[in-house]
Amino acid sequence: MLNVSSARVVAARKLTERAGRRAAGLFLVEGPNAVREALAAGAVRELFCTPAQAYEGVSYAGPIHLVDDRAAAALSETVHPQGVVAVCALADVPPEVALARRPQLAVLLAEVSDPGNAGTVLRTADAAGAGLVAFGGGSVDPYNGKVVRSAAGSHFHVDLVCDVPADQVIHAARAAGLRVLAATGDGSAGLDDEDAAGRLAAPTLWVLGNEARGLPPELASRCDDRVRIPIHGRAESLNLAAAAAVVLYTSARAQRR
């Protein structure tokens, strides 16, 4: 059984840092459900399990390491480790590769810094049927542990684009035939009006900005339209993850009519 000082555990712990992940081309996935999705995608390179969570009967021919509780805690970024951690291959692709698959619905995160929000947007985009989620330059690392936990396996269901300038993603998406919409609180077009007019049925890239600052004006100006979500009550606004859910599901419904 491996302990916290074992070479394999020490090497895997380096993947809790962005530099270590990029150098190795690997990241960590924790918890039975997310690990199951990674296994189904063929992304797992190693498994670490405590005896209580030993993975039995999994379709995986690679190394499975038993670890003690301290080693499991060292590999986890949570208060209560779940006892199973997978080392997985990074999953991102260039925007041209993702767009060549002709996604009908896509998301671009521009300078989004909160990992919980980013992971929730990724999970929501997956649930809404999006084919592409891009993390523009200046956004949180999509392989950050909190992003991975919040996404709950969605890293393996959609095409990820990482560390590409947001304006480059917008240009590539428009060239691929997607309508580019900025979700902004002061948008000139209303989401309900766009839906009623049938304009959301077109292949669409939604661009979402920073939680506090929103979209930079120069980036919003590169979008085809700036769209606002109607606020019917007294709340000033929606948070990023809630706004993403509203626009993505509105588009998904329009595209499926």
C-alpha positions as CSV (number, residue, x, y, z in Angstrom):
1,M,0.0,0.0,0.0
2,L,1.3,3.4,-0.9
3,N,1.8,6.2,1.6
4,V,2.1,9.9,1.3
5,S,5.9,9.6,0.7
6,S,5.6,7.1,-2.1
7,A,7.0,8.2,-5.5
8,R,3.7,7.7,-7.3
9,V,1.8,9.7,-4.8
10,V,4.4,12.5,-4.8
11,A,4.3,12.6,-8.6
12,A,0.4,12.7,-8.6
13,R,0.4,15.5,-6.0
14,K,2.2,17.8,-8.5
15,L,-1.0,17.7,-10.6
16,T,-2.7,19.8,-7.9
17,E,-0.8,22.8,-9.4
18,R,-1.4,24.3,-12.9
19,A,2.3,24.1,-13.8
20,G,2.5,20.5,-12.9
21,R,-0.6,19.7,-14.9
22,R,0.6,21.4,-18.0
23,A,4.1,19.9,-17.8
24,A,2.7,16.4,-17.4
25,G,-0.3,16.7,-19.7
26,L,-2.4,15.2,-16.9
27,F,-4.9,16.2,-14.2
28,L,-6.7,14.7,-11.2
29,V,-10.3,13.6,-11.1
30,E,-11.8,12.7,-7.7
31,G,-14.8,10.8,-6.6
32,P,-16.6,7.6,-7.9
33,N,-19.0,9.4,-10.3
34,A,-16.5,11.6,-12.0
35,V,-13.9,8.8,-12.2
36,R,-16.6,6.6,-13.8
37,E,-17.0,9.2,-16.5
38,A,-13.2,9.4,-17.0
39,L,-13.0,5.6,-17.3
40,A,-15.8,5.6,-19.9
41,A,-14.0,8.2,-21.9
42,G,-10.7,6.2,-21.8
43,A,-8.9,9.2,-20.2
44,V,-7.6,7.4,-17.1
45,R,-3.9,6.7,-16.8
46,E,-3.7,5.7,-13.1
47,L,-6.1,5.1,-10.2
48,F,-5.5,5.6,-6.6
49,C,-7.9,4.0,-4.1
50,T,-8.2,3.5,-0.4
51,P,-9.1,-0.1,0.6
52,A,-12.6,1.1,1.6
53,Q,-13.1,2.5,-1.9
54,A,-11.2,-0.1,-3.9
55,Y,-12.4,0.0,-7.4
56,E,-13.5,-3.5,-8.2
57,G,-14.8,-4.7,-11.5
58,V,-14.0,-1.6,-13.4
59,S,-13.1,-1.8,-17.1
60,Y,-9.6,-0.5,-16.7
61,A,-6.4,-2.3,-17.5
62,G,-4.0,0.3,-16.1
63,P,-2.3,0.6,-12.7
64,I,-4.6,0.7,-9.7
65,H,-2.7,1.8,-6.5
66,L,-4.0,1.1,-3.0
67,V,-3.2,4.1,-0.8
68,D,-3.6,4.8,2.9
69,D,-5.9,7.6,4.2
70,R,-3.1,10.1,4.5
71,A,-2.0,9.6,0.9
72,A,-5.7,9.9,-0.2
73,A,-6.0,13.1,1.7
74,A,-2.8,14.4,0.1
75,L,-4.2,13.8,-3.4
76,S,-7.6,15.4,-2.5
77,E,-8.4,19.1,-2.4
78,T,-11.5,18.5,-0.3
79,V,-12.1,18.5,3.4
80,H,-13.6,15.0,3.2
81,P,-11.6,12.9,0.6
82,Q,-13.7,10.4,-1.3
83,G,-11.0,7.8,-1.4
84,V,-10.7,7.4,-5.2
85,V,-8.6,9.6,-7.5
86,A,-7.8,9.1,-11.2
87,V,-4.9,10.6,-13.1
88,C,-6.3,11.6,-16.5
89,A,-5.0,13.0,-19.7
90,L,-5.8,16.6,-20.5
91,A,-8.8,16.8,-22.8
92,D,-8.6,20.2,-24.5
93,V,-8.4,20.7,-28.3
94,P,-7.7,23.6,-30.6
95,P,-10.8,25.7,-31.4
96,E,-10.5,24.8,-35.1
97,V,-10.8,21.1,-34.2
98,A,-13.8,21.6,-32.0
99,L,-15.6,23.9,-34.5
100,A,-15.0,21.4,-37.3
101,R,-17.4,19.1,-35.5
102,R,-20.1,21.8,-36.1
103,P,-21.4,22.3,-32.6
104,Q,-24.9,23.9,-32.5
105,L,-24.4,25.4,-29.1
106,A,-21.2,26.6,-27.5
107,V,-19.9,28.8,-24.6
108,L,-16.9,31.1,-24.2
109,L,-15.8,32.1,-20.7
110,A,-14.0,35.4,-20.9
111,E,-11.9,36.2,-17.8
112,V,-14.1,34.1,-15.6
113,S,-12.1,33.6,-12.4
114,D,-14.3,31.7,-9.9
115,P,-13.6,27.9,-10.3
116,G,-17.0,26.9,-8.8
117,N,-18.8,29.1,-11.3
118,A,-16.7,27.9,-14.2
119,G,-17.2,24.2,-13.4
120,T,-21.0,24.8,-13.0
121,V,-21.2,26.5,-16.4
122,L,-19.3,23.6,-17.9
123,R,-21.7,21.1,-16.3
124,T,-24.7,23.2,-17.4
125,A,-23.5,23.5,-21.0
126,D,-23.1,19.7,-21.1
127,A,-26.6,19.2,-19.8
128,A,-28.0,21.7,-22.3
129,G,-26.4,19.8,-25.2
130,A,-23.5,22.2,-26.0
131,G,-20.7,20.7,-27.9
132,L,-17.9,23.2,-27.0
133,V,-16.9,25.1,-23.9
134,A,-13.9,27.5,-24.4
135,F,-12.0,29.0,-21.5
136,G,-10.6,32.2,-22.9
137,G,-7.2,33.5,-21.9
138,G,-7.4,35.0,-18.4
139,S,-10.0,32.6,-17.2
140,V,-9.5,30.0,-14.5
141,D,-7.7,26.8,-15.4
142,P,-10.5,24.3,-16.4
143,Y,-8.4,21.5,-14.7
144,N,-8.3,23.3,-11.4
145,G,-9.6,20.9,-8.7
146,K,-12.6,22.9,-7.8
147,V,-13.6,23.3,-11.5
148,V,-13.3,19.5,-12.0
149,R,-15.4,18.7,-9.0
150,S,-18.1,21.3,-9.9
151,A,-18.2,19.9,-13.5
152,A,-18.9,16.4,-12.2
153,G,-17.5,14.5,-15.2
154,S,-18.5,17.0,-17.9
155,H,-14.9,17.5,-18.9
156,F,-15.2,14.2,-20.8
157,H,-18.5,15.0,-22.6
158,V,-17.8,18.2,-24.5
159,D,-14.9,19.7,-26.4
160,L,-12.8,21.9,-24.3
161,V,-10.7,24.8,-25.6
162,C,-8.2,26.4,-23.2
163,D,-5.9,29.3,-23.0
164,V,-6.9,30.8,-26.4
165,P,-7.6,34.5,-26.6
166,A,-11.3,35.2,-26.5
167,D,-11.3,37.3,-29.7
168,Q,-9.6,34.4,-31.5
169,V,-12.4,32.0,-30.4
170,I,-15.1,34.5,-31.5
171,H,-13.4,34.9,-34.9
172,A,-13.2,31.1,-35.4
173,A,-16.8,30.6,-34.3
174,R,-18.1,33.2,-36.6
175,A,-16.1,31.7,-39.5
176,A,-17.7,28.3,-38.7
177,G,-21.1,29.8,-39.0
178,L,-22.1,30.4,-35.4
179,R,-23.9,33.5,-34.3
180,V,-22.0,35.1,-31.4
181,L,-24.0,36.5,-28.6
182,A,-22.7,38.4,-25.5
183,A,-24.8,37.8,-22.4
184,T,-24.7,41.2,-20.7
185,G,-27.0,43.0,-18.2
186,D,-27.2,46.1,-20.4
187,G,-27.7,44.3,-23.7
188,S,-29.7,46.1,-26.4
189,A,-31.6,42.9,-27.2
190,G,-33.8,41.0,-24.8
191,L,-33.5,37.2,-24.5
192,D,-37.3,36.7,-24.7
193,D,-37.5,38.9,-27.9
194,E,-34.6,37.0,-29.5
195,D,-36.4,33.7,-28.7
196,A,-39.8,34.9,-30.0
197,A,-38.2,36.1,-33.2
198,G,-36.7,32.6,-33.8
199,R,-33.1,34.0,-33.8
200,L,-31.9,31.6,-31.1
201,A,-32.5,28.6,-33.3
202,A,-29.3,29.3,-35.2
203,P,-26.0,27.7,-34.1
204,T,-24.8,30.0,-31.3
205,L,-21.8,30.8,-29.2
206,W,-22.7,32.5,-25.9
207,V,-19.9,34.7,-24.5
208,L,-20.0,35.1,-20.7
209,G,-17.8,37.6,-18.8
210,N,-16.2,38.0,-15.4
211,E,-18.4,37.6,-12.3
212,A,-17.9,41.1,-11.1
213,R,-16.8,43.1,-14.1
214,G,-18.8,41.5,-16.9
215,L,-17.5,41.4,-20.5
216,P,-14.8,43.9,-21.5
217,P,-16.5,46.5,-23.8
218,E,-14.0,45.8,-26.6
219,L,-14.9,42.1,-26.5
220,A,-18.6,42.7,-26.3
221,S,-18.3,44.9,-29.4
222,R,-16.9,42.0,-31.4
223,C,-20.1,39.9,-30.8
224,D,-23.0,40.0,-33.2
225,D,-25.5,41.1,-30.5
226,R,-25.5,41.9,-26.8
227,V,-28.4,40.1,-25.1
228,R,-29.9,40.8,-21.6
229,I,-31.8,38.4,-19.5
230,P,-35.1,40.0,-18.3
231,I,-35.3,40.6,-14.5
232,H,-38.9,40.4,-13.4
233,G,-38.3,40.9,-9.7
234,R,-36.2,43.2,-7.6
235,A,-32.9,41.4,-7.8
236,E,-30.2,43.5,-9.4
237,S,-28.9,40.6,-11.5
238,L,-28.2,36.9,-11.8
239,N,-24.9,35.3,-10.9
240,L,-22.8,33.9,-13.7
241,A,-23.8,30.2,-13.4
242,A,-27.5,31.1,-13.2
243,A,-27.3,33.4,-16.2
244,A,-25.5,30.7,-18.2
245,A,-28.2,28.2,-17.4
246,V,-30.9,30.6,-18.6
247,V,-29.3,31.5,-21.9
248,L,-28.1,28.0,-22.7
249,Y,-31.5,26.3,-22.0
250,T,-33.3,29.0,-23.9
251,S,-31.1,28.4,-26.9
252,A,-31.4,24.6,-26.5
253,R,-35.1,24.8,-26.4
254,A,-35.2,27.0,-29.5
255,Q,-32.9,24.7,-31.4
256,R,-35.0,21.7,-30.6
257,R,-38.4,23.1,-31.6
